[in-house]
Amino acid sequence: MRVATITVSTSRSAGAGEDGSTPALAEYVASMGAELVGAELIPDDRAGIEERLREWADGGRVDLILTSGGTGLAPGDVTPEATRAVIDREAPGIAEAMRLASQPHTRYWMMSRGVAGLRGRVLIINFPGNPKAIAEAGEPLRDALEHAMALLLDRPAGH
């Protein structure tokens, strides 16, 4: 499985503070045994997020795109809207599972607005922006992602 990651943070992309989300996404990708083919850090700009999602999804180089950041309630948090604008079909159970997995770790779990869906045969998943939350929210997805990617890549899925 080939994966691209996009960290969405206006402050981090401008050089303010340390970006912990990009390395956390890379660790998550490695823990799945997947190949990280690209990692980007971009500002919270809906048009820019849409552009990067389209370029990665339509470029034929990746099977999965993981984003981090821009999924909260702040006015500048527009990653879910950008994602919805580029996907063909939503996969709501993935986002729901991530929120539920976050519940034991933060009392703010229900404020995540992340979405997941397909653009063609590329799966796009919005992770929270907190580096620690990436592993926590992503834990229940490991087996399901393997199955989902088998289905999308026309490989035996075992069902």
mmCIF file of the C-alpha atoms, coordinates in Angstrom:
data_MODEL
# 
_entry.id   MODEL 
# 
loop_
_atom_site.group_PDB 
_atom_site.id 
_atom_site.type_symbol 
_atom_site.label_atom_id 
_atom_site.label_alt_id 
_atom_site.label_comp_id 
_atom_site.label_asym_id 
_atom_site.label_entity_id 
_atom_site.label_seq_id 
_atom_site.pdbx_PDB_ins_code 
_atom_site.Cartn_x 
_atom_site.Cartn_y 
_atom_site.Cartn_z 
_atom_site.occupancy 
_atom_site.B_iso_or_equiv 
_atom_site.pdbx_formal_charge 
_atom_site.auth_seq_id 
_atom_site.auth_comp_id 
_atom_site.auth_asym_id 
_atom_site.auth_atom_id 
_atom_site.pdbx_PDB_model_num 
ATOM 1   C CA . MET A 1 1   ? 0.000   0.000   0.000  1.00 0.00 ? 1   MET A CA 1 
ATOM 2   C CA . ARG A 1 2   ? 1.369   3.407   -1.000 1.00 0.00 ? 2   ARG A CA 1 
ATOM 3   C CA . VAL A 1 3   ? 0.491   6.326   1.266  1.00 0.00 ? 3   VAL A CA 1 
ATOM 4   C CA . ALA A 1 4   ? 0.789   10.120  1.139  1.00 0.00 ? 4   ALA A CA 1 
ATOM 5   C CA . THR A 1 5   ? 0.304   12.288  4.207  1.00 0.00 ? 5   THR A CA 1 
ATOM 6   C CA . ILE A 1 6   ? -0.799  15.894  4.416  1.00 0.00 ? 6   ILE A CA 1 
ATOM 7   C CA . THR A 1 7   ? -0.490  17.809  7.668  1.00 0.00 ? 7   THR A CA 1 
ATOM 8   C CA . VAL A 1 8   ? -2.747  20.861  7.718  1.00 0.00 ? 8   VAL A CA 1 
ATOM 9   C CA . SER A 1 9   ? -1.564  23.669  9.997  1.00 0.00 ? 9   SER A CA 1 
ATOM 10  C CA . THR A 1 10  ? -1.209  27.329  9.164  1.00 0.00 ? 10  THR A CA 1 
ATOM 11  C CA . SER A 1 11  ? 1.092   28.005  12.109 1.00 0.00 ? 11  SER A CA 1 
ATOM 12  C CA . ARG A 1 12  ? 3.358   24.967  11.611 1.00 0.00 ? 12  ARG A CA 1 
ATOM 13  C CA . SER A 1 13  ? 3.613   25.516  7.854  1.00 0.00 ? 13  SER A CA 1 
ATOM 14  C CA . ALA A 1 14  ? 4.737   29.090  8.596  1.00 0.00 ? 14  ALA A CA 1 
ATOM 15  C CA . GLY A 1 15  ? 7.490   27.773  10.858 1.00 0.00 ? 15  GLY A CA 1 
ATOM 16  C CA . ALA A 1 16  ? 5.883   28.577  14.205 1.00 0.00 ? 16  ALA A CA 1 
ATOM 17  C CA . GLY A 1 17  ? 6.554   25.713  16.576 1.00 0.00 ? 17  GLY A CA 1 
ATOM 18  C CA . GLU A 1 18  ? 7.494   22.128  15.986 1.00 0.00 ? 18  GLU A CA 1 
ATOM 19  C CA . ASP A 1 19  ? 5.436   19.965  13.655 1.00 0.00 ? 19  ASP A CA 1 
ATOM 20  C CA . GLY A 1 20  ? 4.721   16.737  15.521 1.00 0.00 ? 20  GLY A CA 1 
ATOM 21  C CA . SER A 1 21  ? 1.886   15.533  13.305 1.00 0.00 ? 21  SER A CA 1 
ATOM 22  C CA . THR A 1 22  ? 3.902   14.798  10.164 1.00 0.00 ? 22  THR A CA 1 
ATOM 23  C CA . PRO A 1 23  ? 6.273   12.435  12.031 1.00 0.00 ? 23  PRO A CA 1 
ATOM 24  C CA . ALA A 1 24  ? 3.301   10.880  13.883 1.00 0.00 ? 24  ALA A CA 1 
ATOM 25  C CA . LEU A 1 25  ? 1.581   10.140  10.570 1.00 0.00 ? 25  LEU A CA 1 
ATOM 26  C CA . ALA A 1 26  ? 4.826   8.643   9.236  1.00 0.00 ? 26  ALA A CA 1 
ATOM 27  C CA . GLU A 1 27  ? 5.056   6.399   12.310 1.00 0.00 ? 27  GLU A CA 1 
ATOM 28  C CA . TYR A 1 28  ? 1.469   5.284   11.791 1.00 0.00 ? 28  TYR A CA 1 
ATOM 29  C CA . VAL A 1 29  ? 2.150   4.468   8.129  1.00 0.00 ? 29  VAL A CA 1 
ATOM 30  C CA . ALA A 1 30  ? 5.265   2.491   9.082  1.00 0.00 ? 30  ALA A CA 1 
ATOM 31  C CA . SER A 1 31  ? 3.337   0.605   11.771 1.00 0.00 ? 31  SER A CA 1 
ATOM 32  C CA . MET A 1 32  ? 0.963   -0.619  9.045  1.00 0.00 ? 32  MET A CA 1 
ATOM 33  C CA . GLY A 1 33  ? 3.863   -1.836  6.930  1.00 0.00 ? 33  GLY A CA 1 
ATOM 34  C CA . ALA A 1 34  ? 2.901   0.627   4.198  1.00 0.00 ? 34  ALA A CA 1 
ATOM 35  C CA . GLU A 1 35  ? 5.155   2.704   1.953  1.00 0.00 ? 35  GLU A CA 1 
ATOM 36  C CA . LEU A 1 36  ? 5.203   6.453   2.605  1.00 0.00 ? 36  LEU A CA 1 
ATOM 37  C CA . VAL A 1 37  ? 5.643   8.045   -0.820 1.00 0.00 ? 37  VAL A CA 1 
ATOM 38  C CA . GLY A 1 38  ? 5.159   11.683  0.195  1.00 0.00 ? 38  GLY A CA 1 
ATOM 39  C CA . ALA A 1 39  ? 4.535   13.947  3.159  1.00 0.00 ? 39  ALA A CA 1 
ATOM 40  C CA . GLU A 1 40  ? 3.439   17.572  3.009  1.00 0.00 ? 40  GLU A CA 1 
ATOM 41  C CA . LEU A 1 41  ? 2.800   20.354  5.507  1.00 0.00 ? 41  LEU A CA 1 
ATOM 42  C CA . ILE A 1 42  ? 0.355   22.966  4.237  1.00 0.00 ? 42  ILE A CA 1 
ATOM 43  C CA . PRO A 1 43  ? -1.711  25.831  5.693  1.00 0.00 ? 43  PRO A CA 1 
ATOM 44  C CA . ASP A 1 44  ? -5.414  25.694  6.592  1.00 0.00 ? 44  ASP A CA 1 
ATOM 45  C CA . ASP A 1 45  ? -6.644  26.844  3.197  1.00 0.00 ? 45  ASP A CA 1 
ATOM 46  C CA . ARG A 1 46  ? -9.601  24.994  1.736  1.00 0.00 ? 46  ARG A CA 1 
ATOM 47  C CA . ALA A 1 47  ? -8.657  25.507  -1.912 1.00 0.00 ? 47  ALA A CA 1 
ATOM 48  C CA . GLY A 1 48  ? -5.068  24.485  -1.209 1.00 0.00 ? 48  GLY A CA 1 
ATOM 49  C CA . ILE A 1 49  ? -6.143  21.359  0.675  1.00 0.00 ? 49  ILE A CA 1 
ATOM 50  C CA . GLU A 1 50  ? -8.522  20.391  -2.136 1.00 0.00 ? 50  GLU A CA 1 
ATOM 51  C CA . GLU A 1 51  ? -5.763  20.898  -4.708 1.00 0.00 ? 51  GLU A CA 1 
ATOM 52  C CA . ARG A 1 52  ? -3.268  18.704  -2.846 1.00 0.00 ? 52  ARG A CA 1 
ATOM 53  C CA . LEU A 1 53  ? -5.864  15.969  -2.250 1.00 0.00 ? 53  LEU A CA 1 
ATOM 54  C CA . ARG A 1 54  ? -6.812  15.947  -5.942 1.00 0.00 ? 54  ARG A CA 1 
ATOM 55  C CA . GLU A 1 55  ? -3.193  15.889  -7.102 1.00 0.00 ? 55  GLU A CA 1 
ATOM 56  C CA . TRP A 1 56  ? -2.267  12.982  -4.839 1.00 0.00 ? 56  TRP A CA 1 
ATOM 57  C CA . ALA A 1 57  ? -5.471  11.025  -5.504 1.00 0.00 ? 57  ALA A CA 1 
ATOM 58  C CA . ASP A 1 58  ? -5.433  11.526  -9.261 1.00 0.00 ? 58  ASP A CA 1 
ATOM 59  C CA . GLY A 1 59  ? -1.681  11.139  -9.732 1.00 0.00 ? 59  GLY A CA 1 
ATOM 60  C CA . GLY A 1 60  ? -1.679  7.339   -9.679 1.00 0.00 ? 60  GLY A CA 1 
ATOM 61  C CA . ARG A 1 61  ? 1.084   7.148   -7.075 1.00 0.00 ? 61  ARG A CA 1 
ATOM 62  C CA . VAL A 1 62  ? -0.931  6.427   -3.912 1.00 0.00 ? 62  VAL A CA 1 
ATOM 63  C CA . ASP A 1 63  ? -3.681  4.174   -2.618 1.00 0.00 ? 63  ASP A CA 1 
ATOM 64  C CA . LEU A 1 64  ? -4.292  6.009   0.647  1.00 0.00 ? 64  LEU A CA 1 
ATOM 65  C CA . ILE A 1 65  ? -4.062  9.649   1.773  1.00 0.00 ? 65  ILE A CA 1 
ATOM 66  C CA . LEU A 1 66  ? -3.963  10.471  5.469  1.00 0.00 ? 66  LEU A CA 1 
ATOM 67  C CA . THR A 1 67  ? -4.461  14.051  6.598  1.00 0.00 ? 67  THR A CA 1 
ATOM 68  C CA . SER A 1 68  ? -3.893  15.496  10.044 1.00 0.00 ? 68  SER A CA 1 
ATOM 69  C CA . GLY A 1 69  ? -5.275  18.745  11.382 1.00 0.00 ? 69  GLY A CA 1 
ATOM 70  C CA . GLY A 1 70  ? -8.026  21.176  10.545 1.00 0.00 ? 70  GLY A CA 1 
ATOM 71  C CA . THR A 1 71  ? -10.807 18.914  11.817 1.00 0.00 ? 71  THR A CA 1 
ATOM 72  C CA . GLY A 1 72  ? -11.944 20.866  14.875 1.00 0.00 ? 72  GLY A CA 1 
ATOM 73  C CA . LEU A 1 73  ? -14.489 23.597  15.463 1.00 0.00 ? 73  LEU A CA 1 
ATOM 74  C CA . ALA A 1 74  ? -12.300 26.661  14.875 1.00 0.00 ? 74  ALA A CA 1 
ATOM 75  C CA . PRO A 1 75  ? -13.356 28.834  11.926 1.00 0.00 ? 75  PRO A CA 1 
ATOM 76  C CA . GLY A 1 76  ? -10.134 27.980  10.084 1.00 0.00 ? 76  GLY A CA 1 
ATOM 77  C CA . ASP A 1 77  ? -10.615 24.214  10.441 1.00 0.00 ? 77  ASP A CA 1 
ATOM 78  C CA . VAL A 1 78  ? -11.684 23.334  6.898  1.00 0.00 ? 78  VAL A CA 1 
ATOM 79  C CA . THR A 1 79  ? -10.108 19.943  6.193  1.00 0.00 ? 79  THR A CA 1 
ATOM 80  C CA . PRO A 1 80  ? -13.446 18.039  6.310  1.00 0.00 ? 80  PRO A CA 1 
ATOM 81  C CA . GLU A 1 81  ? -15.043 20.491  3.880  1.00 0.00 ? 81  GLU A CA 1 
ATOM 82  C CA . ALA A 1 82  ? -12.063 20.222  1.519  1.00 0.00 ? 82  ALA A CA 1 
ATOM 83  C CA . THR A 1 83  ? -12.175 16.444  1.744  1.00 0.00 ? 83  THR A CA 1 
ATOM 84  C CA . ARG A 1 84  ? -15.908 16.268  1.062  1.00 0.00 ? 84  ARG A CA 1 
ATOM 85  C CA . ALA A 1 85  ? -15.401 18.489  -1.987 1.00 0.00 ? 85  ALA A CA 1 
ATOM 86  C CA . VAL A 1 86  ? -12.998 15.990  -3.577 1.00 0.00 ? 86  VAL A CA 1 
ATOM 87  C CA . ILE A 1 87  ? -14.379 12.573  -2.602 1.00 0.00 ? 87  ILE A CA 1 
ATOM 88  C CA . ASP A 1 88  ? -16.873 10.602  -4.675 1.00 0.00 ? 88  ASP A CA 1 
ATOM 89  C CA . ARG A 1 89  ? -18.208 8.472   -1.807 1.00 0.00 ? 89  ARG A CA 1 
ATOM 90  C CA . GLU A 1 90  ? -18.028 8.939   1.940  1.00 0.00 ? 90  GLU A CA 1 
ATOM 91  C CA . ALA A 1 91  ? -16.987 6.131   4.334  1.00 0.00 ? 91  ALA A CA 1 
ATOM 92  C CA . PRO A 1 92  ? -18.628 7.380   7.544  1.00 0.00 ? 92  PRO A CA 1 
ATOM 93  C CA . GLY A 1 93  ? -17.857 4.292   9.639  1.00 0.00 ? 93  GLY A CA 1 
ATOM 94  C CA . ILE A 1 94  ? -14.129 5.049   9.499  1.00 0.00 ? 94  ILE A CA 1 
ATOM 95  C CA . ALA A 1 95  ? -14.548 8.548   10.936 1.00 0.00 ? 95  ALA A CA 1 
ATOM 96  C CA . GLU A 1 96  ? -17.023 7.260   13.522 1.00 0.00 ? 96  GLU A CA 1 
ATOM 97  C CA . ALA A 1 97  ? -14.577 4.549   14.643 1.00 0.00 ? 97  ALA A CA 1 
ATOM 98  C CA . MET A 1 98  ? -11.822 7.132   15.017 1.00 0.00 ? 98  MET A CA 1 
ATOM 99  C CA . ARG A 1 99  ? -14.005 9.353   17.176 1.00 0.00 ? 99  ARG A CA 1 
ATOM 100 C CA . LEU A 1 100 ? -15.026 6.437   19.371 1.00 0.00 ? 100 LEU A CA 1 
ATOM 101 C CA . ALA A 1 101 ? -11.395 5.341   19.739 1.00 0.00 ? 101 ALA A CA 1 
ATOM 102 C CA . SER A 1 102 ? -10.561 8.854   20.937 1.00 0.00 ? 102 SER A CA 1 
ATOM 103 C CA . GLN A 1 103 ? -13.222 8.848   23.647 1.00 0.00 ? 103 GLN A CA 1 
ATOM 104 C CA . PRO A 1 104 ? -11.105 7.151   26.365 1.00 0.00 ? 104 PRO A CA 1 
ATOM 105 C CA . HIS A 1 105 ? -8.253  9.597   25.715 1.00 0.00 ? 105 HIS A CA 1 
ATOM 106 C CA . THR A 1 106 ? -9.930  13.005  25.583 1.00 0.00 ? 106 THR A CA 1 
ATOM 107 C CA . ARG A 1 107 ? -13.160 14.519  26.790 1.00 0.00 ? 107 ARG A CA 1 
ATOM 108 C CA . TYR A 1 108 ? -13.278 16.518  23.543 1.00 0.00 ? 108 TYR A CA 1 
ATOM 109 C CA . TRP A 1 109 ? -13.516 13.444  21.298 1.00 0.00 ? 109 TRP A CA 1 
ATOM 110 C CA . MET A 1 110 ? -16.930 14.394  19.928 1.00 0.00 ? 110 MET A CA 1 
ATOM 111 C CA . MET A 1 111 ? -15.681 17.710  18.519 1.00 0.00 ? 111 MET A CA 1 
ATOM 112 C CA . SER A 1 112 ? -13.609 16.064  15.790 1.00 0.00 ? 112 SER A CA 1 
ATOM 113 C CA . ARG A 1 113 ? -15.263 16.620  12.434 1.00 0.00 ? 113 ARG A CA 1 
ATOM 114 C CA . GLY A 1 114 ? -12.905 14.422  10.415 1.00 0.00 ? 114 GLY A CA 1 
ATOM 115 C CA . VAL A 1 115 ? -14.318 12.479  7.477  1.00 0.00 ? 115 VAL A CA 1 
ATOM 116 C CA . ALA A 1 116 ? -13.189 9.590   5.305  1.00 0.00 ? 116 ALA A CA 1 
ATOM 117 C CA . GLY A 1 117 ? -14.077 8.704   1.758  1.00 0.00 ? 117 GLY A CA 1 
ATOM 118 C CA . LEU A 1 118 ? -13.040 7.608   -1.683 1.00 0.00 ? 118 LEU A CA 1 
ATOM 119 C CA . ARG A 1 119 ? -11.856 9.507   -4.703 1.00 0.00 ? 119 ARG A CA 1 
ATOM 120 C CA . GLY A 1 120 ? -11.843 6.833   -7.340 1.00 0.00 ? 120 GLY A CA 1 
ATOM 121 C CA . ARG A 1 121 ? -9.904  3.970   -5.744 1.00 0.00 ? 121 ARG A CA 1 
ATOM 122 C CA . VAL A 1 122 ? -7.966  6.190   -3.335 1.00 0.00 ? 122 VAL A CA 1 
ATOM 123 C CA . LEU A 1 123 ? -9.094  6.268   0.280  1.00 0.00 ? 123 LEU A CA 1 
ATOM 124 C CA . ILE A 1 124 ? -8.747  9.609   2.095  1.00 0.00 ? 124 ILE A CA 1 
ATOM 125 C CA . ILE A 1 125 ? -8.909  9.755   5.893  1.00 0.00 ? 125 ILE A CA 1 
ATOM 126 C CA . ASN A 1 126 ? -8.838  12.860  8.119  1.00 0.00 ? 126 ASN A CA 1 
ATOM 127 C CA . PHE A 1 127 ? -6.949  12.306  11.381 1.00 0.00 ? 127 PHE A CA 1 
ATOM 128 C CA . PRO A 1 128 ? -6.972  14.733  14.326 1.00 0.00 ? 128 PRO A CA 1 
ATOM 129 C CA . GLY A 1 129 ? -4.194  17.307  14.505 1.00 0.00 ? 129 GLY A CA 1 
ATOM 130 C CA . ASN A 1 130 ? -2.831  16.253  17.878 1.00 0.00 ? 130 ASN A CA 1 
ATOM 131 C CA . PRO A 1 131 ? 0.184   13.977  17.263 1.00 0.00 ? 131 PRO A CA 1 
ATOM 132 C CA . LYS A 1 132 ? -0.726  11.690  20.176 1.00 0.00 ? 132 LYS A CA 1 
ATOM 133 C CA . ALA A 1 133 ? -4.290  11.379  18.856 1.00 0.00 ? 133 ALA A CA 1 
ATOM 134 C CA . ILE A 1 134 ? -3.078  10.009  15.523 1.00 0.00 ? 134 ILE A CA 1 
ATOM 135 C CA . ALA A 1 135 ? -2.031  6.677   17.042 1.00 0.00 ? 135 ALA A CA 1 
ATOM 136 C CA . GLU A 1 136 ? -4.995  6.609   19.412 1.00 0.00 ? 136 GLU A CA 1 
ATOM 137 C CA . ALA A 1 137 ? -7.634  7.290   16.772 1.00 0.00 ? 137 ALA A CA 1 
ATOM 138 C CA . GLY A 1 138 ? -5.915  5.126   14.187 1.00 0.00 ? 138 GLY A CA 1 
ATOM 139 C CA . GLU A 1 139 ? -5.571  2.002   16.307 1.00 0.00 ? 139 GLU A CA 1 
ATOM 140 C CA . PRO A 1 140 ? -8.959  0.463   15.448 1.00 0.00 ? 140 PRO A CA 1 
ATOM 141 C CA . LEU A 1 141 ? -8.399  1.107   11.733 1.00 0.00 ? 141 LEU A CA 1 
ATOM 142 C CA . ARG A 1 142 ? -5.383  -1.178  11.270 1.00 0.00 ? 142 ARG A CA 1 
ATOM 143 C CA . ASP A 1 143 ? -7.195  -4.408  10.358 1.00 0.00 ? 143 ASP A CA 1 
ATOM 144 C CA . ALA A 1 144 ? -10.048 -2.619  8.648  1.00 0.00 ? 144 ALA A CA 1 
ATOM 145 C CA . LEU A 1 145 ? -7.654  -0.614  6.451  1.00 0.00 ? 145 LEU A CA 1 
ATOM 146 C CA . GLU A 1 146 ? -5.929  -3.782  5.297  1.00 0.00 ? 146 GLU A CA 1 
ATOM 147 C CA . HIS A 1 147 ? -9.300  -5.208  4.276  1.00 0.00 ? 147 HIS A CA 1 
ATOM 148 C CA . ALA A 1 148 ? -10.470 -1.950  2.681  1.00 0.00 ? 148 ALA A CA 1 
ATOM 149 C CA . MET A 1 149 ? -7.295  -1.594  0.649  1.00 0.00 ? 149 MET A CA 1 
ATOM 150 C CA . ALA A 1 150 ? -7.553  -5.201  -0.558 1.00 0.00 ? 150 ALA A CA 1 
ATOM 151 C CA . LEU A 1 151 ? -11.057 -4.431  -1.829 1.00 0.00 ? 151 LEU A CA 1 
ATOM 152 C CA . LEU A 1 152 ? -9.964  -1.192  -3.504 1.00 0.00 ? 152 LEU A CA 1 
ATOM 153 C CA . LEU A 1 153 ? -6.906  -2.781  -5.116 1.00 0.00 ? 153 LEU A CA 1 
ATOM 154 C CA . ASP A 1 154 ? -8.793  -5.866  -6.355 1.00 0.00 ? 154 ASP A CA 1 
ATOM 155 C CA . ARG A 1 155 ? -6.809  -8.201  -4.111 1.00 0.00 ? 155 ARG A CA 1 
ATOM 156 C CA . PRO A 1 156 ? -8.232  -11.142 -2.153 1.00 0.00 ? 156 PRO A CA 1 
ATOM 157 C CA . ALA A 1 157 ? -10.136 -9.651  0.790  1.00 0.00 ? 157 ALA A CA 1 
ATOM 158 C CA . GLY A 1 158 ? -11.085 -12.823 2.622  1.00 0.00 ? 158 GLY A CA 1 
ATOM 159 C CA . HIS A 1 159 ? -14.842 -12.352 2.847  1.00 0.00 ? 159 HIS A CA 1 
# 
